[in-house]
Amino acid sequence: MASYRSDEPASAITPEHLWANRREFLKAMGVAAAALAAPALAGGRGPFDVDEKPTSLQDLTHYNNFYEFGPDKGDPAENAGALKTRPWTLSIEGEVAKPKTYGIDELLKAFPQEERIYRFRCVEAWSAVMPWTGFPLAALLKKAEPTAKAKYAAFTSFYDAKAMSHAASGIGYPYVEGLRLDEAMHPLALVVTGLYGKPLPNTNGAPVRIVVPWKYGFKSAKCIVKIRLAADQPPTTWNLAKPEEYGFYSNVNPEVDHPRWSQAKERRLGELFRRPTLPFNGYGAQVASLYKGMDLKKNY
Amino acid sequence: MKTFLWLALCSAPGLDLAYKAKTGHLGANPVSTLLHECGSWALNFLMITLAARPLTRLTGWAWPMRRRRMLGLFAAFYATAHFTVYLVLDRELALGEISKDLTKRPYIVMGFLAWLLMVPLAVTSTDGMVRRLGRRWGKLHRLVYASALAGIIHFLWLVKSDRTEPLTYLAGFAALMGWRLWAARRPLVYGSVTN
């Protein structure tokens, strides 16, 4: 895949109508669903897709929380062009039988890519619908063969003080995140490499990131370089910065307010009026069982 | 400078926002952009208003003090716009939510206080009120210091992690107040300008 720079004009990126047409085109060609890397392409929507209109690519690439490139939502669109996404490696290490370091192009070839249209809910009460391309995180982890001791997955994002000279203050770098291993192995948890059928824009965490759609956006680490499986719960950036505001779990939950604002409603990018926020961001049927018996008010 | 030029200059940020709103250029989250821009301009005009006296005192120019009341009214205007956007567009007039915000969420309480303190100042900004209140007018209008400080604390308490912007306002406020303390201990250089 060609390297991709987010400072290209939006017109240089696949316009949304072409992206939609491509789906129609493939459907018209009578391509069997099974033969497609992206199940969503065949019938319009796959089993993991939400039936909602994806947010425009312009909005998705010009309204980003990506503190390495500045504190304001418009900063990444201006500054993330400095990020070099080739060469890039992602290492899987820690409590695994087969640790491995993938080159990014090797990673893209090693796992079949599929498209998933996911809801995205930021902890700041705005949301989006994002057509990601990627593959299940479980596939990557299984290949590394987690040991019996592995209980958590820890993610480390890329940090380079030179390329990220506009980084916001108040949180530590590199950005670190983590999941319980059963969360990481859930079929909804994704290793993401693309958006709108194109390589992931720098503004959205190129060349490879994690997406966990039932959790607040900050749990989905961008630009990852390392996945380490561990026996103990790993530290996470926002929890380290403000433990009383951001917990390890951070599941989307309209019932549990952020200490400073309500999480009951959200404003979808591109819409004027707010909509109610759904428990687990609407993925409760798939993931609620992961948290059986847990007090989600305590484990926020 | 003519009064209408001042009016045009001070209205420019608001007109720019209105134009962008009409043409769909407020970005992916227009409500949030409107909210933040109006809030920033309220703070900017508060700072400019507070800078009027030192500026006149230090340079001898008459215009900063002559235009101060208008600058202060624009601070109140942008603060009111900010509050209105919050009530109508951000909270969609959901009264339960708003009352919870205004009683339980410290940064919103502080912002509301900053706005509330501006109300008596805006109301008493007419020539008639200045005359009627006499010496008490100046005393009353010292509330602007409290309003500016509350506005800055409101900003400081709402940011997620990066405090650079609110701390810049705080530094500016401290400098302007520090100058006042310093100047109060020295005789007037340009004797006729007071308030």
Chai-1 contact restraints between the chains, C-beta under 6 A:
chainA,res_idxA,chainB,res_idxB,connection_type,confidence,min_distance_angstrom,max_distance_angstrom,comment,restraint_id
A,D59,B,A28,contact,1.0,0.0,6.0,A-B,restraint_1
A,Y63,B,A28,contact,1.0,0.0,6.0,A-B,restraint_2
A,P71,B,D162,contact,1.0,0.0,6.0,A-B,restraint_3
A,W126,B,N29,contact,1.0,0.0,6.0,A-B,restraint_4
A,A168,B,D162,contact,1.0,0.0,6.0,A-B,restraint_5
A,S169,B,D162,contact,1.0,0.0,6.0,A-B,restraint_6
A,G170,B,S161,contact,1.0,0.0,6.0,A-B,restraint_7
A,G170,B,D162,contact,1.0,0.0,6.0,A-B,restraint_8
A,I171,B,S161,contact,1.0,0.0,6.0,A-B,restraint_9
A,A241,B,S161,contact,1.0,0.0,6.0,A-B,restraint_10
A,L269,B,A28,contact,1.0,0.0,6.0,A-B,restraint_11
